[in-house]
């Protein structure tokens, strides 16, 4: 009898624990799906304490671009059925993935006029920049101790250069003019016998100016100095030819050209050969320059994005130029005190960086919550300091604080541009109505001549 009771109790306990285990499994599965961080209802969306009437229209393509549906179509099979490791050499799954990676390599190379053998896949332009700058200088460190770059480079280039300075290398940071373009004579004068690398970005991420890359390449060739360019914002937007530009190394990104995030590429010239010290050690993939399993779906996506960009670059450029003109004219027709930051002649049309006089920048951004725009680089936008790029152009601190970067892309519509004009004009007018400085300017007072007294 006792043994029967014991067996019955044991069965009940096991049933309870199994039920509890099942509940835990279900709750764990539920926990794997993150709780939405925003509340959405018929009145709009609330997120981080901000309520907006619906999803904002997107004008921040310099930060990232949406994946083109055609790119996603190319990627999906390599997530679902063709999921093999491209470095598996013994079966079909590995072979088909390897073949897809090599096809993508050829697509990237074709867009920049390079050989597929000169393309190394990385996790993005930041990694490519790190390999280029640290890798070259570490490899040639016995003879070359000097790097030349500009004051307006991307943060990862500037930080890589600062890292080299801490290791005892010399770095020259070239100034830029008020238009954001470097002075070629200053570059020529800065080159020394021990200069190991010149690094100048092709298209600036904050102000969209296009540097005279071909002329820089000629100067570097004349002095036999390797030339690196961060072309993340140039790829697929302006024509690139590595032979014309005479670049030794070029950093590329997937998610700026309607491809996936988490993938990029490094162009590494073979003739004359440029050598780098790997920054990542491991299985020796990508010719030992970048160890780690190549992510086939992401690489396929970047390749497809490059192929589309090659076919549609001219069409996109015409369309985006027209939209940029519409945006700038629409704002200037209704507002005074609007300044374009950077050269208008040497500029990628999809990047329009504007400063609005007598308006506080953060207030303007908060007021424009129905338009997804930024006040500068996404990599430094958490900082309340004015953009270092605009300060390098000599923009006054108050104007640098009021800058807004409008990014126009492949999927931007005329209706979105018109809505952005309307919202921007309304918000600037609203803030200027509250500004005593704007009142003084309208009355003809030169506020720069005022001697402000402290109390």
N, C-alpha and C positions, 0 to 999 in steps of 0.2 A: 504493500500500500504506500509506504514511504517513498519507495523508488518511483512509483507512478506519479505521486504528487511532485516529486523533484523533476521528473521528465516533463510534466505539464508546465511547471513554472519556467523551466529552461526554454521550452518552446515559445512561451509568451514573451520572455525576455529577448529571445532571438528575433521574434517577429517585430517587437518594439524597436530594437536596434537597427533591424533592416529598414523599417519604415523611416526611422530617423536618418539613416545613412542615405536613403533615397531623397529625403527632403534636403539633406545637406548638399547632395549632388545637384539637385535642382537649383538650390539657392546659389551654389558656386557658379553654375552655368549662367544664372541670371546676373550674378556679379560680374561675369566676364563681359556682359553688355553694359557699358558705362551709362550711368544716369545722365540724361541730357542736362547740360549746364545752363540751358535757357528755357524759358516758358513761352509757349506759343499758343495764342488763342485768336478769336475772331477780331480782337481789337489791335493785335500786333504781336511783336516779339519783345520780350524783356530779357536782357543778358547783362551781367555785371552792373546791375542797377540802372541800365539805360533802356528806355522803351522807345521802339521805333515802329512805324506803321506796317512794315514788311521787310523782306530782305533788301538790303541796300543795293543800289546799282554799283557795279564793280569797275572802278577806274584806278586800279593799282597794279597793272600788269608788270611793272618793273620789279615788284616784290615777288610775284609769282603769276603764272598764267594758268587758266583752266586747261585740263587735258582735252585735246581735240578728240571727239568721238571716234574718228578714224584711227587715231593712235591707240585708243583703248581697245578697239576691235583687233588690232594687230597683237596687242599684249595678252589678251584673255586666254588664248590656247596654251600659253606658256605658264599660266597659273593652274589650269584645269587638267589638261591631258598630256601636254608635252613638258612635264615638270622636271625633267632630268637635269642633273648637274652637268654643265658644259665641259667639266674636266674629267667626267667618267668616260674612259676610253674603251670599255669592254662591251657596251650594249647600245641598242638603238636610241634609248632615252638620252643618253649622253651625246651621241652623234648628232641627233637632230637639234639639240640645244646648242651644241658647238657650232653647227652650220648656221643657226639663227644669229648667234653672236657675231660670226664673221661677216654675215650679210649686213648686219647693223654697222659694223666697223667700216665697211665699204660705203654705206650711205652717209655716215658722218664725214668720212674723208672726202667724198665727192662734193659736199657742200662747201668745203674750204680749199679745194684744189690740191689735196694731199694724197699720199699713198696710204692704203689701209694699214700697211705695216708701221706707219708713223702714229697711229692712234692707240692710246692706252686708256681703257675705261677706269673711271674713279667714282667716288661717291658724290662728286659735284665740283663746282669751280673752286670752292674753298680749299679742298684737298689738292686740286690741280695747282693752285697758286702756291700752296705750301711745298709741294714736291718741286715745283719750278725754282722757287727762290732759295729755299734751304738746301734742296737737293743739288743744285748747280754749285752753289758757293761751298758746300761741304766737300763736293767731289774735287773741286779745283782749289781748295783752301791753301795749299802750299804756295801757289803763285798769285792767286787772285784774292784780294782782301777788301774790295770796294764795290758797292752797289749804287746804282742811280735809279731813283723812282720819282714820283711827283707827290705833291701835298694833297692831291684830290683822289688818290687811289682808294680802292675798296678797303674796308677795315682789315680784312685778312691779309692783304699785301702789306699794309703798314705795320701790322702786328708781327708778321714774319720778318720784316726788316728790323723791327725793334728787337726781336729775339736774336737776330744775327749781331746786332750792336752789343748786346749783353755778352756775346761770345767773342767780342773783340774786333768784329768787322766794322768798316766805315760805311756809312750810308749818306748819300746826298739826296735831300728832298727838294726837287726843283719846284719853284713857284709857278703859278699860272697867271695869265692876264685876267682882266675883268671879264673877258668872254669865256674863261675856263680853258683856253688853249695854251700849251706850253710854248716857250720861246726856243726855237731850234738852235739858235746861237748859244744860248745858255747851256743847252744839252751838250753841244759840241765842246764848249769850254770846260764842262764838268768831267769829261772823260779823262781818265788817268791810265798810265801803263798797267796798273794793277786792278783796273775795273773788270769785274768778272761777269756783270749782268746789268742790262738796262731793262727796267720793267715799267711800261706805260700802258694803261688800259685803253682799249679802242673806243668804246662808248661809255660815258660816265653814267653810273646807275642813278645818280640823284638829279643831274641837270641835263643829261642826254647829249652833251657835246661830243663830237667825233674828233678825236685827235688826228693829226697828220701822220698816220701810221706808216705810210709808204716812205715819206721823207725821213722819219725816224729810223726806219729799216736801212735806208741808204747810208745814213751817218754811221750806224752800228757796223754795217758791212765795211765801210771805209776804214774804221778803226779795229776791225776784226773782234768786235765785242758781241757776245750772244744777246739776242733781243727777245724778251718775253712780253706778251700782251695778254691781259685779262679780257677775253672777248665774250664773256657771258652775256652781256647786253647787246653785242653786235651780231652774234650768230643768228642767221636766218632773217636779219633785219636790214643789214647792209651787205653788199657783195664783199666776200672775203676770198683772197687769193694768197696763200702762204708764200708763193714764189715772188709775187709782186711786192708783198709786204716785207719779205726777207726776215720773217720771224723764225727763231730757233725753237721757241716753245710758245704754246697758246693754250689758255684755259677755257673750257667750254662747259655749259650747264644744260641739263635736260629740261628743267621746269620753267625756264624763261622762254622756251619756244613751243609751248603747248604740249610738252612731254611730261613724264612723271617726275616727281621729286625723288631725291636720293640717288641720282645718277648724273655723271658728268664725264668729261673726257679730257685728256691731255694730248695735244699735238706735240710730238718730239721729233725734231728734224733728224734725218739719217745721213744726208750729204750736204754740207759737212756735218759730221756726226756730233751731236751734243750729248754729254753724259750727265747723269744725275745719280746721287746717292739715294736709294729707296728710303722712304720715311715710314714704311710699314714692312715688317718682316714676317715671313710665313712660308707658304707653300710654293712661292715663286711664280704665281700666276702673272699674266700680263708682262711677260719677258722679265720677270723678277723685279719690275719697277713698282708694281702695286699688288702685293699678295692679298689673297682672299678670294672666295668663290665669286665669280662674276654673276650678278643677278640677272639671269636671262630675260625675264619679262621687262625689267626696267631698261635694259640695254636695247631690246627690241623696240620699246616705246621711243627711246631717244633716236634710234635709227629711222623709225617711221616719221617722227616729227621733223627730222632733218630733210628727208625726202620730200615731204609736203612743203616745207619752207623753200626748198629749191624750186619747186614748181610754181609756188604762189607768192614768192617774195615781191615780185614786181606789182602784182595786183594788190597785195596787202599794203604796199608802200603808198600807192596812189590813193587808195581808200582812206588809209590812216592820215595821210597828209591833208586830205579834204576835211576830215573830222577835226583835226587839230586847228585848222584855219577857222572852222565854224565855231569851235569852242573859244578860241582867243578873241575873234571878232565879236562874238556874242557877249563876252564879259566886258570887253573894252568899250562897246557901244553904250553900255549902261553904267559903267564905273570909271572914275578917274583914279589916278595913283596906283595903277597896275603895272608892275615891272616884270619882264621876262628875265629869269636868271640864266646866264650862259648865252653863248652865241646863237643867233637865229639862223645864220648862214650855214654854219657847220654843226648841224644838229640832227639827231634822229627824231623824226616827226612824232613818234608815239610817246615821247616824253616832253611834257610841258610843265615847267617849274615856274610858278608865279608867286610874287610877293605882293601883298595888299597893304598899302600904307595906312597908318593910323588904326590898325586892327591888331588885337592880341591873338597870336597864332593858335594857342591851345583852345581859346574860346571859339575861334573860327572852326577848328577841327571838331570840337564837341557839337557845335551847331550844325555841322554838315554830316550828322550821323546817318542820314539817308543816302549818302554817297561814300563808298569805300575809297578814300584817298589817304595819302600819308603826308607827313611834313618832311620827309627825306628818306634815307635808307631804312629798310625794315630791320636791318641789323643793328641800327643805333637809335631806333625810334623810341625806345623806352627812356632815353635820356632827355631831360628838359633843357640841356645845353643847346645853343643854336648850332646848326649843321657846320661841321668843320670844313665841308666842301664850299659852302657859301662864304664862310669867313675867309677862305683862301682866295676867293674871287674879289675880296675887298668889300663885300656887302655889309652895310651897317648892321649892328647887332639887332636893332629893332626891326629892320626889314627881314633879316635872316630868320627871326622868330615868327614872322608872318607868312613864311613860304608854304605853299601847298604844291605837291607833285601830282599832276593828273597823268595817269597812264592809259593810253588808248591802244586797244589791241584788235586782233582779228575778229572778235565777236562783238565789239562795241557797235551800237546802232546810233543813228541820227537822233532818235527819240531819247536815248539815254544822254547824249550830249546836250540836247535842249533842256532836259530835266536838270542836268548838272549846272547849266548856266543859270537857270531860274533859281535853284536852291542857293547857289554861291552868291549871286547878286543880292538876293533877299537877306542872307545872313550877314554879308559885309555891310549892307545899308543899315541893318538893325544894330550892329556893333558900332558903326560910325555915329549913329544917332546918340549913343551913350558916351561917345569919346569927346572930352573937352578939347583935346589936341586938334581934332578935325574941325571943330567949331572955330578955333583960333586961326587955322590955315585958311578957312573960307573967308575969314575977316581980313586976310592979307597979312597976318603976322608970321614972320619967319621964326619958327620955333627952335631952329638950331642956334639962333642968336640970343635966345633967352638965357639969363643967368638965374638958375634955379637956386633958391635959398633953402637951407635946412632949418627946421624948427625942432 
